[in-house]
Amino acid sequence: MKTDIKEHNFNPRETLKWKYVETPDLTEESKSSFDTWTSNKFKMRGYTFCAKQCINFKQAQSSGTEGVCFSNCINAYSAGFQLLQKEKFNFSEAVKDLKARGVDINEEYNI
């Protein structure tokens, strides 16, 4: 039996409809594990990024400026991440406010 393939085709003229997906309820153990994983992943990515920017692995000795560069880079990376967390919190609060007022989120914000 042949399947009608047209039902699966993407229509480029059709407007995409976005919908807000709620986060699942996690157990305390799952939340703790996720927080630990997130923290470790953040540190790993920060160290990897800053090591590529500041440390020259081709030389056997390190110069004195590499440590300063690395510290400054880690501080800037942390500040950027904190700003991202603040923006995510502000957005979630705005979404809660819109839901409480009964406003359609997709119409209010062009998500």
C-alpha positions in Angstrom: 0.0 0.0 0.0 1.4 3.3 -1.0 1.4 6.2 1.5 0.3 9.6 0.3 3.4 11.6 0.7 1.8 15.0 0.2 0.3 15.0 3.7 3.9 15.2 5.1 5.1 18.0 2.8 6.0 21.3 4.4 4.1 24.3 3.1 6.4 27.3 3.0 3.6 29.8 2.8 1.9 28.6 5.9 2.5 30.6 9.0 4.3 28.7 11.8 2.3 28.4 15.0 4.4 28.3 18.1 3.1 27.0 21.4 4.5 27.4 24.8 5.6 24.1 26.4 5.4 23.7 30.1 8.4 22.4 32.0 7.8 18.9 33.5 7.5 18.5 37.2 10.8 17.0 38.5 11.4 15.1 41.7 13.9 16.7 44.2 16.5 14.1 43.2 16.1 14.9 39.5 16.3 18.6 40.2 19.4 18.2 42.2 21.0 16.0 39.5 20.0 18.5 36.8 21.4 21.5 38.8 24.7 19.6 39.3 24.9 18.7 35.6 24.1 22.3 34.6 26.8 23.7 36.9 29.4 21.2 35.7 28.5 21.8 32.1 28.7 25.6 32.6 32.2 25.4 34.2 33.5 23.0 31.5 32.3 25.2 28.7 33.7 28.3 30.4 37.1 26.8 31.0 37.2 25.4 27.4 36.3 28.7 25.9 38.7 30.7 28.0 41.6 28.2 27.6 41.3 28.6 23.8 41.3 32.4 24.2 44.1 32.8 26.7 46.4 29.9 26.9 49.1 29.1 24.4 49.6 25.3 24.5 52.4 25.5 21.9 54.9 26.9 24.5 56.3 24.8 27.3 56.2 27.7 29.7 53.3 30.0 30.5 53.7 33.8 30.5 52.4 35.7 33.4 49.6 37.3 31.4 47.9 34.0 30.7 46.6 33.6 34.2 45.3 37.2 34.3 43.6 36.7 30.9 42.1 33.4 32.0 40.7 34.9 35.3 39.3 37.9 33.4 37.7 35.6 30.8 36.1 33.4 33.4 34.7 36.5 35.2 33.3 37.9 32.0 31.8 34.4 31.1 30.2 34.2 34.5 28.7 37.7 34.2 27.3 36.9 30.8 25.7 33.7 32.1 24.2 35.6 35.1 22.7 38.1 32.7 21.2 35.3 30.7 19.7 33.8 33.8 18.2 37.1 34.8 16.7 37.6 31.3 15.2 34.0 31.4 13.7 34.8 34.8 12.2 38.1 33.5 10.7 36.4 30.5 9.2 33.6 32.6 7.6 36.2 34.9 6.2 38.1 31.9 4.7 34.8 30.6 3.1 34.1 34.0 1.7 37.6 34.0 0.2 37.2 30.5 -1.3 33.9 31.5 -2.8 35.4 34.6 -4.4 38.1 32.5 -5.7 35.6 29.9 -3.7 37.1 27.1 -2.5 34.9 24.2 1.3 34.7 24.6 2.0 34.3 20.9 0.0 37.4 20.1 1.5 39.6 22.8 5.1 38.5 22.2 6.3 37.6 18.7 7.8 34.4 19.9 
